[in-house]
């Protein structure tokens, strides 16, 4: 942590317990008024944190989310989730956004909230190793009438998919975890997936990817299919012995 502009403390865990558990450990150890979560492949624009804090002080307790921009500058708005899909035609258009606005789901790549509020919610669900922990947090926040506010003038750039080293094996594993996490969250909120339909769709996607020699897309579909076939009771991350 040497060379940082501000003092920081690294909290070392004995092994990789997953995104949510690591974030919770950091929040419990923190002593500031706010916690801010930022993906390692995301970067703050100048003034972004100040704008988020100002919004929280103006609106009261809430989850504050910046405008998250891709490498090309395209806004990565999260208006729905795997649990509540929003049709493309129903999504907000840029010209419809005139200021801060509320949404139903938080993008886990970057958001701020009061530390006490985060801990009162129970933090992230530590049963989730990776993916969809932000969807789960959002649903619990809304159940407590805690709003999720997007502050468009606070900018964060997010490369997306670059938090870990890319390889076919890693792509397969991450998508297997992603599907397992989806099944866990669906079960938690009583929103059962259409297993047979999903399996056919993913198997078809695997065949199409092979036919077009697109191995990256094949590993994505194959990983999700493996996660689906693991069943809803499978752990969302690696076991203690390191196996999937």
SENUMAR-849881 format. One record per residue (C-alpha): x, y, z; residue number from 0; residue in one letter. Coordinates in nm, 3 decimals, decimal comma, padded with zeros to 5 digits. Layout:
<papas>
X  Y  Z  NUM  A
...
</papas>
This chain:
<papas>
00,000  00,000  00,000  0  X
00,306  00,225  -00,014  1  X
00,291  00,529  -00,238  2  X
-00,082  00,595  -00,204  3  X
-00,191  00,958  -00,164  4  X
-00,388  00,869  00,149  5  X
-00,310  00,611  00,417  6  X
-00,480  00,279  00,353  7  X
-00,493  -00,053  00,532  8  X
-00,495  -00,384  00,351  9  X
-00,706  -00,650  00,523  10  X
-00,555  -00,989  00,443  11  X
-00,784  -01,293  00,451  12  X
-00,652  -01,651  00,476  13  X
-00,803  -01,741  00,137  14  X
-01,039  -01,611  -00,128  15  X
-01,383  -01,612  00,035  16  X
-01,543  -01,417  -00,249  17  X
-01,633  -01,059  -00,334  18  X
-01,910  -01,006  -00,078  19  X
-01,723  -01,150  00,218  20  X
-01,415  -00,940  00,142  21  X
-01,626  -00,624  00,111  22  X
-01,800  -00,700  00,440  23  X
-01,466  -00,743  00,616  24  X
-01,357  -00,405  00,487  25  X
-01,681  -00,238  00,593  26  X
-01,662  -00,384  00,943  27  X
-01,303  -00,264  00,982  28  X
-01,372  00,084  00,841  29  X
-01,420  00,379  01,074  30  X
-01,548  00,647  00,836  31  X
-01,906  00,765  00,791  32  X
-01,936  00,617  00,443  33  X
-01,830  00,304  00,259  34  X
-01,756  00,318  -00,114  35  X
-01,722  00,003  -00,319  36  X
-01,520  00,018  -00,641  37  X
-01,423  -00,266  -00,873  38  X
-01,050  -00,304  -00,946  39  X
-01,124  -00,243  -01,316  40  X
-01,306  00,084  -01,244  41  X
-01,168  00,436  -01,194  42  X
-01,316  00,746  -01,030  43  X
-01,342  01,072  -01,220  44  X
-01,239  01,386  -01,026  45  X
-01,515  01,505  -00,793  46  X
-01,722  01,186  -00,819  47  X
-01,703  01,100  -00,449  48  X
-01,787  01,456  -00,346  49  X
-02,098  01,450  -00,566  50  X
-02,213  01,118  -00,422  51  X
-02,166  01,237  -00,064  52  X
-02,347  01,564  -00,142  53  X
-02,638  01,365  -00,285  54  X
-02,659  01,147  00,027  55  X
-02,666  01,455  00,247  56  X
-02,937  01,609  00,031  57  X
-03,162  01,301  00,009  58  X
-03,090  01,121  00,333  59  X
-03,008  00,752  00,375  60  X
-02,981  00,582  00,035  61  X
-02,755  00,379  -00,189  62  X
-02,582  00,629  -00,420  63  X
-02,461  00,510  -00,757  64  X
-02,254  00,712  -01,005  65  X
-02,293  00,715  -01,381  66  X
-02,080  00,416  -01,481  67  X
-01,921  00,458  -01,823  68  X
-01,765  00,194  -02,048  69  X
-01,429  00,230  -02,224  70  X
-01,611  00,403  -02,509  71  X
-01,797  00,643  -02,278  72  X
-02,129  00,463  -02,312  73  X
-02,338  00,470  -01,990  74  X
-02,373  00,125  -01,831  75  X
-02,710  00,179  -01,665  76  X
-02,856  -00,102  -01,457  77  X
-03,233  -00,068  -01,469  78  X
-03,315  -00,435  -01,422  79  X
-03,150  -00,764  -01,336  80  X
-03,170  -01,133  -01,411  81  X
-03,458  -01,140  -01,161  82  X
-03,645  -00,845  -01,311  83  X
-03,547  -00,801  -01,677  84  X
-03,635  -00,467  -01,836  85  X
-03,706  -00,478  -02,213  86  X
-03,471  -00,261  -02,416  87  X
-03,762  -00,051  -02,543  88  X
-03,863  00,032  -02,184  89  X
-03,518  00,146  -02,068  90  X
-03,435  00,510  -02,006  91  X
-03,302  00,711  -02,296  92  X
-03,023  00,963  -02,242  93  X
-03,252  01,255  -02,330  94  X
-03,499  01,147  -02,060  95  X
-03,244  01,190  -01,779  96  X
-03,242  01,547  -01,650  97  X
-03,087  01,489  -01,308  98  X
-03,058  01,240  -01,024  99  X
-03,313  00,958  -01,035  100  X
-03,412  00,642  -00,850  101  X
-03,371  00,290  -00,983  102  X
-03,441  -00,061  -00,852  103  X
-03,098  -00,222  -00,883  104  X
-02,747  -00,120  -00,792  105  X
-02,440  -00,181  -01,009  106  X
-02,184  -00,343  -00,782  107  X
-01,894  -00,190  -00,978  108  X
-01,931  00,138  -00,786  109  X
-02,165  00,267  -00,517  110  X
-02,160  00,459  -00,190  111  X
-02,372  00,445  00,123  112  X
-02,347  00,516  00,492  113  X
-02,148  00,250  00,667  114  X
-02,415  00,211  00,936  115  X
-02,683  00,156  00,669  116  X
-02,472  -00,106  00,492  117  X
-02,411  -00,297  00,815  118  X
-02,778  -00,264  00,917  119  X
-02,872  -00,436  00,591  120  X
-02,639  -00,719  00,685  121  X
-02,387  -00,628  00,417  122  X
-02,349  -00,858  00,121  123  X
-02,485  -01,212  00,149  124  X
-02,173  -01,416  00,221  125  X
-02,331  -01,729  00,074  126  X
-02,268  -01,566  -00,267  127  X
-01,908  -01,606  -00,382  128  X
-01,927  -01,388  -00,691  129  X
-02,197  -01,222  -00,907  130  X
-02,554  -01,112  -00,825  131  X
-02,462  -01,006  -00,470  132  X
-02,553  -00,652  -00,578  133  X
-02,898  -00,768  -00,696  134  X
-02,956  -00,932  -00,359  135  X
-02,841  -00,621  -00,171  136  X
-03,074  -00,403  -00,379  137  X
-03,378  -00,619  -00,306  138  X
-03,306  -00,610  00,067  139  X
-03,258  -00,232  00,052  140  X
-03,589  -00,181  -00,125  141  X
-03,762  -00,407  00,128  142  X
-03,645  -00,160  00,395  143  X
-03,756  00,141  00,185  144  X
-03,394  00,243  00,132  145  X
-03,384  00,415  -00,210  146  X
-03,122  00,356  -00,478  147  X
-03,029  00,688  -00,638  148  X
-02,824  00,739  -00,953  149  X
-02,615  01,058  -00,960  150  X
-02,534  01,110  -01,332  151  X
-02,286  01,392  -01,271  152  X
-02,062  01,158  -01,068  153  X
-01,863  00,956  -01,321  154  X
-01,682  00,625  -01,292  155  X
-01,517  00,451  -01,587  156  X
-01,547  00,074  -01,588  157  X
-01,355  -00,150  -01,824  158  X
-01,574  -00,450  -01,745  159  X
-01,454  -00,807  -01,725  160  X
-01,096  -00,709  -01,642  161  X
-01,093  -00,774  -01,268  162  X
-00,916  -01,104  -01,328  163  X
-00,674  -01,251  -01,580  164  X
-00,856  -01,360  -01,894  165  X
-00,823  -01,722  -02,008  166  X
-01,063  -01,981  -02,140  167  X
-01,048  -02,170  -01,811  168  X
-01,113  -01,856  -01,607  169  X
-01,401  -01,758  -01,837  170  X
-01,558  -02,102  -01,790  171  X
-01,516  -02,092  -01,410  172  X
-01,647  -01,737  -01,368  173  X
-01,958  -01,811  -01,572  174  X
-02,015  -02,132  -01,378  175  X
-02,006  -01,928  -01,056  176  X
-02,233  -01,668  -01,214  177  X
-02,500  -01,925  -01,296  178  X
-02,471  -02,085  -00,952  179  X
-02,516  -01,743  -00,790  180  X
-02,817  -01,673  -01,010  181  X
-02,979  -02,001  -00,901  182  X
-02,907  -01,920  -00,535  183  X
-03,061  -01,573  -00,556  184  X
-03,362  -01,703  -00,749  185  X
-03,420  -01,968  -00,482  186  X
-03,377  -01,711  -00,205  187  X
-03,654  -01,491  -00,347  188  X
-03,881  -01,768  -00,473  189  X
-03,821  -01,697  -00,842  190  X
-03,759  -02,040  -00,989  191  X
-03,575  -02,059  -01,322  192  X
-03,705  -02,250  -01,623  193  X
-03,434  -02,515  -01,602  194  X
-03,515  -02,712  -01,919  195  X
-03,563  -02,401  -02,133  196  X
-03,243  -02,246  -01,998  197  X
-03,045  -02,567  -02,059  198  X
-03,165  -02,589  -02,420  199  X
-03,082  -02,223  -02,481  200  X
-02,731  -02,259  -02,338  201  X
-02,666  -02,586  -02,521  202  X
-02,775  -02,422  -02,845  203  X
-02,544  -02,131  -02,771  204  X
-02,254  -02,374  -02,723  205  X
-02,321  -02,537  -03,060  206  X
-02,347  -02,202  -03,237  207  X
-02,022  -02,084  -03,078  208  X
-01,844  -02,400  -03,189  209  X
-01,983  -02,365  -03,540  210  X
-01,842  -02,012  -03,562  211  X
-01,514  -02,108  -03,387  212  X
-01,584  -01,852  -03,114  213  X
-01,415  -02,021  -02,816  214  X
-01,467  -01,726  -02,581  215  X
-01,843  -01,735  -02,635  216  X
-01,835  -02,114  -02,609  217  X
-01,667  -02,098  -02,267  218  X
-01,925  -01,847  -02,145  219  X
-02,218  -02,067  -02,252  220  X
-02,049  -02,389  -02,139  221  X
-01,967  -02,242  -01,798  222  X
-02,326  -02,131  -01,744  223  X
-02,456  -02,468  -01,861  224  X
-02,224  -02,643  -01,613  225  X
-02,346  -02,416  -01,335  226  X
-02,706  -02,493  -01,426  227  X
-02,642  -02,868  -01,429  228  X
-02,464  -02,845  -01,092  229  X
-02,810  -02,784  -00,947  230  X
-02,954  -02,520  -00,713  231  X
-02,784  -02,663  -00,403  232  X
-02,430  -02,631  -00,542  233  X
-02,204  -02,379  -00,362  234  X
-02,172  -02,047  -00,544  235  X
-01,791  -02,059  -00,533  236  X
-01,498  -02,299  -00,500  237  X
-01,497  -02,548  -00,216  238  X
-01,241  -02,530  00,061  239  X
-01,022  -02,776  -00,126  240  X
-01,017  -02,539  -00,424  241  X
-01,236  -02,754  -00,651  242  X
-01,526  -02,598  -00,845  243  X
</papas>
